[in-house]
Amino acid sequence: MSYYPSTPPSIESKMIDVQYKIEKSRADLEYHQQKTRLIQSELEKNIRKLSNLIRQSELARMMRENVRGNQNEE
């Protein structure tokens, strides 16, 4: 009868360490993906704000030009 010993403890320990590293890397990846989504959302919000401010500035400029044009005609 042939007897094969189970996996040596040192290999089992290494396997557990590697599994832990894999799970930690997955958790880190998920964290950074969530953080990236939050940053992207904040960026999009700020881009919309800037776009609205630019539009408002452009409208105000056009209104000033119209007022000046009307004053010059009188």
C-alpha positions as CSV (number, residue, x, y, z in Angstrom):
1,M,0.0,0.0,0.0
2,S,1.4,3.3,-1.0
3,Y,0.9,6.4,1.2
4,Y,1.1,9.9,-0.2
5,P,1.4,12.5,2.5
6,S,-1.0,15.5,2.4
7,T,0.3,18.8,1.2
8,P,3.1,20.0,3.4
9,P,2.2,22.8,5.8
10,S,4.6,25.2,4.3
11,I,2.9,24.9,0.9
12,E,-0.6,25.2,2.5
13,S,0.6,28.3,4.3
14,K,1.9,29.8,1.0
15,M,-1.4,29.0,-0.7
16,I,-3.4,30.8,2.0
17,D,-1.1,33.8,1.7
18,V,-1.5,33.9,-2.0
19,Q,-5.3,33.6,-1.7
20,Y,-5.3,36.4,0.8
21,K,-3.3,38.6,-1.5
22,I,-5.7,37.8,-4.4
23,E,-8.7,38.8,-2.2
24,K,-7.0,41.9,-1.0
25,S,-6.1,42.9,-4.6
26,R,-9.7,42.3,-5.6
27,A,-11.0,44.5,-2.7
28,D,-8.4,47.2,-3.6
29,L,-9.5,47.1,-7.2
30,E,-13.2,47.4,-6.2
31,Y,-12.4,50.3,-3.9
32,H,-10.5,52.2,-6.6
33,Q,-13.2,51.5,-9.2
34,Q,-15.7,53.0,-6.8
35,K,-13.5,56.0,-6.2
36,T,-13.0,56.4,-9.9
37,R,-16.8,56.4,-10.4
38,L,-17.2,59.1,-7.7
39,I,-14.4,61.2,-9.1
40,Q,-15.9,60.9,-12.6
41,S,-19.3,61.9,-11.3
42,E,-17.9,64.9,-9.6
43,L,-16.0,65.9,-12.7
44,E,-19.1,65.6,-14.8
45,K,-21.0,67.8,-12.3
46,N,-18.3,70.4,-12.4
47,I,-18.2,70.4,-16.2
48,R,-22.0,71.0,-16.3
49,K,-21.6,73.9,-13.8
50,L,-18.8,75.4,-15.9
51,S,-20.8,75.0,-19.1
52,N,-23.8,76.7,-17.5
53,L,-21.6,79.6,-16.2
54,I,-20.1,80.0,-19.7
55,R,-23.6,80.1,-21.2
56,Q,-24.7,82.7,-18.6
57,S,-21.6,84.8,-19.3
58,E,-22.2,84.6,-23.0
59,L,-25.9,85.7,-22.6
60,A,-24.9,88.5,-20.4
61,R,-22.3,89.7,-22.9
62,M,-24.9,89.5,-25.7
63,M,-27.4,91.5,-23.6
64,R,-24.7,94.2,-22.9
65,E,-23.9,94.4,-26.6
66,N,-27.6,94.7,-27.5
67,V,-28.0,97.5,-24.9
68,R,-25.0,99.3,-26.2
69,G,-26.2,98.9,-29.8
70,N,-29.6,100.3,-28.9
71,Q,-28.0,103.3,-27.1
72,N,-25.8,104.1,-30.1
73,E,-28.9,104.0,-32.4
74,E,-30.6,106.7,-30.3
